[in-house]
Amino acid sequence: MELYKSKYNKLSYIEQEALLTLVWTADSGIMKDEDFKKEMRVYASAIKRYKPMRIIFDSRFFEFIIRPEMQEWLAFNVFPEYKIAGVRKKAYIVTEDVFPTVTLENYMNKSTPEKVETRFFDGNNSAQEWLKQ
């Protein structure tokens, strides 16, 4: 079921699979910090409300630069929700462009709570297969 849609992303939830999916659009590149915070608050609220065991974060079109101060904001305002909700797995679908992928992987590996298993994929099918294991 679709939970939320903006020009920056779409958030949906499949109850039978306890799967939350966040798909970013290319318009994410024009977001300001406050826009990003708003979008991430919606995402955190969905985690809190639905308590998904699995999350797909489709960042193939994610263009927003997450600066250090925004990383800190995420660490305090979004990432704690993973542990509280009992999220077990997060799959990031990334672009084939090496630099943004490596940057995102490095950042997420440092900031994701230890109990959330995280992997990076270049396609939705392989991400979904891994999440079902």
PyMOL commands that place a pseudoatom at each C-alpha (Angstrom):
pseudoatom trace, name=CA, resn=MET, resi=1, chain=A, elem=C, hetatm=0, pos=[0.000, 0.000, 0.000]
pseudoatom trace, name=CA, resn=GLU, resi=2, chain=A, elem=C, hetatm=0, pos=[1.248, 3.461, -0.817]
pseudoatom trace, name=CA, resn=LEU, resi=3, chain=A, elem=C, hetatm=0, pos=[1.841, 5.450, 2.368]
pseudoatom trace, name=CA, resn=TYR, resi=4, chain=A, elem=C, hetatm=0, pos=[3.252, 8.685, 1.015]
pseudoatom trace, name=CA, resn=LYS, resi=5, chain=A, elem=C, hetatm=0, pos=[4.290, 10.312, -2.236]
pseudoatom trace, name=CA, resn=SER, resi=6, chain=A, elem=C, hetatm=0, pos=[6.075, 13.575, -2.964]
pseudoatom trace, name=CA, resn=LYS, resi=7, chain=A, elem=C, hetatm=0, pos=[8.139, 14.897, -5.838]
pseudoatom trace, name=CA, resn=TYR, resi=8, chain=A, elem=C, hetatm=0, pos=[11.208, 13.515, -4.032]
pseudoatom trace, name=CA, resn=ASN, resi=9, chain=A, elem=C, hetatm=0, pos=[10.161, 9.965, -3.172]
pseudoatom trace, name=CA, resn=LYS, resi=10, chain=A, elem=C, hetatm=0, pos=[7.469, 7.338, -2.741]
pseudoatom trace, name=CA, resn=LEU, resi=11, chain=A, elem=C, hetatm=0, pos=[7.002, 5.306, 0.426]
pseudoatom trace, name=CA, resn=SER, resi=12, chain=A, elem=C, hetatm=0, pos=[5.041, 2.047, 0.468]
pseudoatom trace, name=CA, resn=TYR, resi=13, chain=A, elem=C, hetatm=0, pos=[4.445, -0.901, 2.770]
pseudoatom trace, name=CA, resn=ILE, resi=14, chain=A, elem=C, hetatm=0, pos=[3.564, -4.549, 2.149]
pseudoatom trace, name=CA, resn=GLU, resi=15, chain=A, elem=C, hetatm=0, pos=[2.104, -5.914, 5.370]
pseudoatom trace, name=CA, resn=GLN, resi=16, chain=A, elem=C, hetatm=0, pos=[2.316, -9.621, 4.450]
pseudoatom trace, name=CA, resn=GLU, resi=17, chain=A, elem=C, hetatm=0, pos=[6.074, -9.250, 3.960]
pseudoatom trace, name=CA, resn=ALA, resi=18, chain=A, elem=C, hetatm=0, pos=[6.664, -6.642, 6.698]
pseudoatom trace, name=CA, resn=LEU, resi=19, chain=A, elem=C, hetatm=0, pos=[8.459, -4.689, 3.941]
pseudoatom trace, name=CA, resn=LEU, resi=20, chain=A, elem=C, hetatm=0, pos=[8.823, -0.912, 3.787]
pseudoatom trace, name=CA, resn=THR, resi=21, chain=A, elem=C, hetatm=0, pos=[10.063, 0.532, 0.492]
pseudoatom trace, name=CA, resn=LEU, resi=22, chain=A, elem=C, hetatm=0, pos=[11.420, 4.035, -0.083]
pseudoatom trace, name=CA, resn=VAL, resi=23, chain=A, elem=C, hetatm=0, pos=[12.048, 4.951, -3.734]
pseudoatom trace, name=CA, resn=TRP, resi=24, chain=A, elem=C, hetatm=0, pos=[13.815, 8.257, -4.419]
pseudoatom trace, name=CA, resn=THR, resi=25, chain=A, elem=C, hetatm=0, pos=[13.246, 10.326, -7.566]
pseudoatom trace, name=CA, resn=ALA, resi=26, chain=A, elem=C, hetatm=0, pos=[15.744, 12.414, -9.527]
pseudoatom trace, name=CA, resn=ASP, resi=27, chain=A, elem=C, hetatm=0, pos=[14.084, 15.513, -8.033]
pseudoatom trace, name=CA, resn=SER, resi=28, chain=A, elem=C, hetatm=0, pos=[15.815, 14.594, -4.771]
pseudoatom trace, name=CA, resn=GLY, resi=29, chain=A, elem=C, hetatm=0, pos=[18.772, 16.534, -6.175]
pseudoatom trace, name=CA, resn=ILE, resi=30, chain=A, elem=C, hetatm=0, pos=[16.933, 19.841, -5.732]
pseudoatom trace, name=CA, resn=MET, resi=31, chain=A, elem=C, hetatm=0, pos=[15.992, 19.244, -2.092]
pseudoatom trace, name=CA, resn=LYS, resi=32, chain=A, elem=C, hetatm=0, pos=[17.137, 21.665, 0.565]
pseudoatom trace, name=CA, resn=ASP, resi=33, chain=A, elem=C, hetatm=0, pos=[18.145, 20.411, 4.008]
pseudoatom trace, name=CA, resn=GLU, resi=34, chain=A, elem=C, hetatm=0, pos=[14.689, 21.116, 5.421]
pseudoatom trace, name=CA, resn=ASP, resi=35, chain=A, elem=C, hetatm=0, pos=[13.047, 19.201, 2.557]
pseudoatom trace, name=CA, resn=PHE, resi=36, chain=A, elem=C, hetatm=0, pos=[15.291, 16.216, 3.238]
pseudoatom trace, name=CA, resn=LYS, resi=37, chain=A, elem=C, hetatm=0, pos=[14.518, 16.349, 6.964]
pseudoatom trace, name=CA, resn=LYS, resi=38, chain=A, elem=C, hetatm=0, pos=[10.786, 16.441, 6.219]
pseudoatom trace, name=CA, resn=GLU, resi=39, chain=A, elem=C, hetatm=0, pos=[11.045, 13.412, 3.930]
pseudoatom trace, name=CA, resn=MET, resi=40, chain=A, elem=C, hetatm=0, pos=[13.122, 11.505, 6.461]
pseudoatom trace, name=CA, resn=ARG, resi=41, chain=A, elem=C, hetatm=0, pos=[10.669, 12.357, 9.265]
pseudoatom trace, name=CA, resn=VAL, resi=42, chain=A, elem=C, hetatm=0, pos=[7.902, 10.762, 7.198]
pseudoatom trace, name=CA, resn=TYR, resi=43, chain=A, elem=C, hetatm=0, pos=[10.135, 7.718, 6.643]
pseudoatom trace, name=CA, resn=ALA, resi=44, chain=A, elem=C, hetatm=0, pos=[10.961, 7.470, 10.376]
pseudoatom trace, name=CA, resn=SER, resi=45, chain=A, elem=C, hetatm=0, pos=[7.264, 7.797, 11.265]
pseudoatom trace, name=CA, resn=ALA, resi=46, chain=A, elem=C, hetatm=0, pos=[6.422, 4.924, 8.916]
pseudoatom trace, name=CA, resn=ILE, resi=47, chain=A, elem=C, hetatm=0, pos=[9.092, 2.762, 10.556]
pseudoatom trace, name=CA, resn=LYS, resi=48, chain=A, elem=C, hetatm=0, pos=[7.690, 3.621, 13.964]
pseudoatom trace, name=CA, resn=ARG, resi=49, chain=A, elem=C, hetatm=0, pos=[4.090, 2.952, 12.968]
pseudoatom trace, name=CA, resn=TYR, resi=50, chain=A, elem=C, hetatm=0, pos=[4.427, -0.178, 10.800]
pseudoatom trace, name=CA, resn=LYS, resi=51, chain=A, elem=C, hetatm=0, pos=[7.494, -1.785, 12.426]
pseudoatom trace, name=CA, resn=PRO, resi=52, chain=A, elem=C, hetatm=0, pos=[8.825, -3.387, 9.234]
pseudoatom trace, name=CA, resn=MET, resi=53, chain=A, elem=C, hetatm=0, pos=[11.296, -6.236, 9.546]
pseudoatom trace, name=CA, resn=ARG, resi=54, chain=A, elem=C, hetatm=0, pos=[12.734, -5.403, 6.123]
pseudoatom trace, name=CA, resn=ILE, resi=55, chain=A, elem=C, hetatm=0, pos=[13.418, -2.160, 4.251]
pseudoatom trace, name=CA, resn=ILE, resi=56, chain=A, elem=C, hetatm=0, pos=[14.290, -1.431, 0.633]
pseudoatom trace, name=CA, resn=PHE, resi=57, chain=A, elem=C, hetatm=0, pos=[15.933, 1.951, 0.127]
pseudoatom trace, name=CA, resn=ASP, resi=58, chain=A, elem=C, hetatm=0, pos=[15.976, 2.511, -3.644]
pseudoatom trace, name=CA, resn=SER, resi=59, chain=A, elem=C, hetatm=0, pos=[18.593, 5.195, -4.170]
pseudoatom trace, name=CA, resn=ARG, resi=60, chain=A, elem=C, hetatm=0, pos=[19.260, 4.767, -7.894]
pseudoatom trace, name=CA, resn=PHE, resi=61, chain=A, elem=C, hetatm=0, pos=[17.980, 8.308, -8.526]
pseudoatom trace, name=CA, resn=PHE, resi=62, chain=A, elem=C, hetatm=0, pos=[18.965, 9.779, -5.153]
pseudoatom trace, name=CA, resn=GLU, resi=63, chain=A, elem=C, hetatm=0, pos=[20.863, 12.997, -5.865]
pseudoatom trace, name=CA, resn=PHE, resi=64, chain=A, elem=C, hetatm=0, pos=[20.845, 14.812, -2.512]
pseudoatom trace, name=CA, resn=ILE, resi=65, chain=A, elem=C, hetatm=0, pos=[24.271, 15.326, -0.923]
pseudoatom trace, name=CA, resn=ILE, resi=66, chain=A, elem=C, hetatm=0, pos=[24.192, 14.180, 2.707]
pseudoatom trace, name=CA, resn=ARG, resi=67, chain=A, elem=C, hetatm=0, pos=[26.629, 16.563, 4.390]
pseudoatom trace, name=CA, resn=PRO, resi=68, chain=A, elem=C, hetatm=0, pos=[28.214, 15.749, 7.801]
pseudoatom trace, name=CA, resn=GLU, resi=69, chain=A, elem=C, hetatm=0, pos=[25.736, 17.838, 9.811]
pseudoatom trace, name=CA, resn=MET, resi=70, chain=A, elem=C, hetatm=0, pos=[22.850, 16.067, 8.077]
pseudoatom trace, name=CA, resn=GLN, resi=71, chain=A, elem=C, hetatm=0, pos=[24.476, 12.702, 8.803]
pseudoatom trace, name=CA, resn=GLU, resi=72, chain=A, elem=C, hetatm=0, pos=[24.525, 13.655, 12.472]
pseudoatom trace, name=CA, resn=TRP, resi=73, chain=A, elem=C, hetatm=0, pos=[20.854, 14.671, 12.312]
pseudoatom trace, name=CA, resn=LEU, resi=74, chain=A, elem=C, hetatm=0, pos=[19.975, 11.281, 10.780]
pseudoatom trace, name=CA, resn=ALA, resi=75, chain=A, elem=C, hetatm=0, pos=[21.971, 9.442, 13.436]
pseudoatom trace, name=CA, resn=PHE, resi=76, chain=A, elem=C, hetatm=0, pos=[19.898, 11.063, 16.193]
pseudoatom trace, name=CA, resn=ASN, resi=77, chain=A, elem=C, hetatm=0, pos=[16.490, 11.398, 14.519]
pseudoatom trace, name=CA, resn=VAL, resi=78, chain=A, elem=C, hetatm=0, pos=[16.053, 8.465, 12.132]
pseudoatom trace, name=CA, resn=PHE, resi=79, chain=A, elem=C, hetatm=0, pos=[18.455, 5.586, 12.738]
pseudoatom trace, name=CA, resn=PRO, resi=80, chain=A, elem=C, hetatm=0, pos=[17.325, 4.858, 16.325]
pseudoatom trace, name=CA, resn=GLU, resi=81, chain=A, elem=C, hetatm=0, pos=[13.911, 3.914, 14.902]
pseudoatom trace, name=CA, resn=TYR, resi=82, chain=A, elem=C, hetatm=0, pos=[15.436, 0.828, 13.237]
pseudoatom trace, name=CA, resn=LYS, resi=83, chain=A, elem=C, hetatm=0, pos=[16.321, -0.756, 16.564]
pseudoatom trace, name=CA, resn=ILE, resi=84, chain=A, elem=C, hetatm=0, pos=[13.125, 0.337, 18.315]
pseudoatom trace, name=CA, resn=ALA, resi=85, chain=A, elem=C, hetatm=0, pos=[10.945, -1.081, 15.510]
pseudoatom trace, name=CA, resn=GLY, resi=86, chain=A, elem=C, hetatm=0, pos=[12.917, -4.328, 15.214]
pseudoatom trace, name=CA, resn=VAL, resi=87, chain=A, elem=C, hetatm=0, pos=[14.150, -3.835, 11.631]
pseudoatom trace, name=CA, resn=ARG, resi=88, chain=A, elem=C, hetatm=0, pos=[16.344, -6.814, 10.750]
pseudoatom trace, name=CA, resn=LYS, resi=89, chain=A, elem=C, hetatm=0, pos=[17.427, -6.207, 7.142]
pseudoatom trace, name=CA, resn=LYS, resi=90, chain=A, elem=C, hetatm=0, pos=[17.954, -3.184, 4.889]
pseudoatom trace, name=CA, resn=ALA, resi=91, chain=A, elem=C, hetatm=0, pos=[18.635, -3.488, 1.181]
pseudoatom trace, name=CA, resn=TYR, resi=92, chain=A, elem=C, hetatm=0, pos=[20.005, -0.471, -0.668]
pseudoatom trace, name=CA, resn=ILE, resi=93, chain=A, elem=C, hetatm=0, pos=[19.486, -0.439, -4.415]
pseudoatom trace, name=CA, resn=VAL, resi=94, chain=A, elem=C, hetatm=0, pos=[22.245, 1.725, -5.827]
pseudoatom trace, name=CA, resn=THR, resi=95, chain=A, elem=C, hetatm=0, pos=[23.354, 3.121, -9.140]
pseudoatom trace, name=CA, resn=GLU, resi=96, chain=A, elem=C, hetatm=0, pos=[26.129, 1.507, -11.133]
pseudoatom trace, name=CA, resn=ASP, resi=97, chain=A, elem=C, hetatm=0, pos=[28.075, 4.776, -10.858]
pseudoatom trace, name=CA, resn=VAL, resi=98, chain=A, elem=C, hetatm=0, pos=[30.957, 3.862, -8.558]
pseudoatom trace, name=CA, resn=PHE, resi=99, chain=A, elem=C, hetatm=0, pos=[31.551, 7.080, -6.578]
pseudoatom trace, name=CA, resn=PRO, resi=100, chain=A, elem=C, hetatm=0, pos=[28.044, 7.697, -5.189]
pseudoatom trace, name=CA, resn=THR, resi=101, chain=A, elem=C, hetatm=0, pos=[27.667, 3.993, -4.439]
pseudoatom trace, name=CA, resn=VAL, resi=102, chain=A, elem=C, hetatm=0, pos=[30.935, 3.774, -2.494]
pseudoatom trace, name=CA, resn=THR, resi=103, chain=A, elem=C, hetatm=0, pos=[30.140, 6.986, -0.623]
pseudoatom trace, name=CA, resn=LEU, resi=104, chain=A, elem=C, hetatm=0, pos=[26.652, 5.755, 0.313]
pseudoatom trace, name=CA, resn=GLU, resi=105, chain=A, elem=C, hetatm=0, pos=[27.970, 2.327, 1.339]
pseudoatom trace, name=CA, resn=ASN, resi=106, chain=A, elem=C, hetatm=0, pos=[30.707, 3.824, 3.528]
pseudoatom trace, name=CA, resn=TYR, resi=107, chain=A, elem=C, hetatm=0, pos=[28.278, 6.182, 5.215]
pseudoatom trace, name=CA, resn=MET, resi=108, chain=A, elem=C, hetatm=0, pos=[25.527, 3.621, 5.789]
pseudoatom trace, name=CA, resn=ASN, resi=109, chain=A, elem=C, hetatm=0, pos=[27.935, 0.995, 7.109]
pseudoatom trace, name=CA, resn=LYS, resi=110, chain=A, elem=C, hetatm=0, pos=[29.184, 3.490, 9.711]
pseudoatom trace, name=CA, resn=SER, resi=111, chain=A, elem=C, hetatm=0, pos=[25.773, 4.787, 10.741]
pseudoatom trace, name=CA, resn=THR, resi=112, chain=A, elem=C, hetatm=0, pos=[23.437, 1.793, 10.620]
pseudoatom trace, name=CA, resn=PRO, resi=113, chain=A, elem=C, hetatm=0, pos=[22.800, 0.051, 13.932]
pseudoatom trace, name=CA, resn=GLU, resi=114, chain=A, elem=C, hetatm=0, pos=[24.740, -3.206, 14.251]
pseudoatom trace, name=CA, resn=LYS, resi=115, chain=A, elem=C, hetatm=0, pos=[21.669, -5.436, 14.512]
pseudoatom trace, name=CA, resn=VAL, resi=116, chain=A, elem=C, hetatm=0, pos=[20.363, -4.346, 11.105]
pseudoatom trace, name=CA, resn=GLU, resi=117, chain=A, elem=C, hetatm=0, pos=[21.937, -6.444, 8.377]
pseudoatom trace, name=CA, resn=THR, resi=118, chain=A, elem=C, hetatm=0, pos=[22.615, -4.183, 5.408]
pseudoatom trace, name=CA, resn=ARG, resi=119, chain=A, elem=C, hetatm=0, pos=[23.512, -5.047, 1.821]
pseudoatom trace, name=CA, resn=PHE, resi=120, chain=A, elem=C, hetatm=0, pos=[23.820, -3.130, -1.445]
pseudoatom trace, name=CA, resn=PHE, resi=121, chain=A, elem=C, hetatm=0, pos=[22.343, -4.261, -4.772]
pseudoatom trace, name=CA, resn=ASP, resi=122, chain=A, elem=C, hetatm=0, pos=[22.129, -2.997, -8.331]
pseudoatom trace, name=CA, resn=GLY, resi=123, chain=A, elem=C, hetatm=0, pos=[18.616, -4.293, -8.901]
pseudoatom trace, name=CA, resn=ASN, resi=124, chain=A, elem=C, hetatm=0, pos=[15.278, -4.717, -7.156]
pseudoatom trace, name=CA, resn=ASN, resi=125, chain=A, elem=C, hetatm=0, pos=[14.900, -8.457, -7.803]
pseudoatom trace, name=CA, resn=SER, resi=126, chain=A, elem=C, hetatm=0, pos=[18.168, -9.435, -6.130]
pseudoatom trace, name=CA, resn=ALA, resi=127, chain=A, elem=C, hetatm=0, pos=[17.402, -7.123, -3.186]
pseudoatom trace, name=CA, resn=GLN, resi=128, chain=A, elem=C, hetatm=0, pos=[13.981, -8.687, -2.684]
pseudoatom trace, name=CA, resn=GLU, resi=129, chain=A, elem=C, hetatm=0, pos=[15.377, -12.222, -2.944]
pseudoatom trace, name=CA, resn=TRP, resi=130, chain=A, elem=C, hetatm=0, pos=[17.957, -11.468, -0.248]
pseudoatom trace, name=CA, resn=LEU, resi=131, chain=A, elem=C, hetatm=0, pos=[15.357, -9.856, 2.036]
pseudoatom trace, name=CA, resn=LYS, resi=132, chain=A, elem=C, hetatm=0, pos=[13.206, -13.009, 1.876]
pseudoatom trace, name=CA, resn=GLN, resi=133, chain=A, elem=C, hetatm=0, pos=[16.057, -15.261, 3.064]
for i in range(1, 133): cmd.bond("trace and resi %d" % i, "trace and resi %d" % (i + 1))
show_as sticks, trace
zoom trace
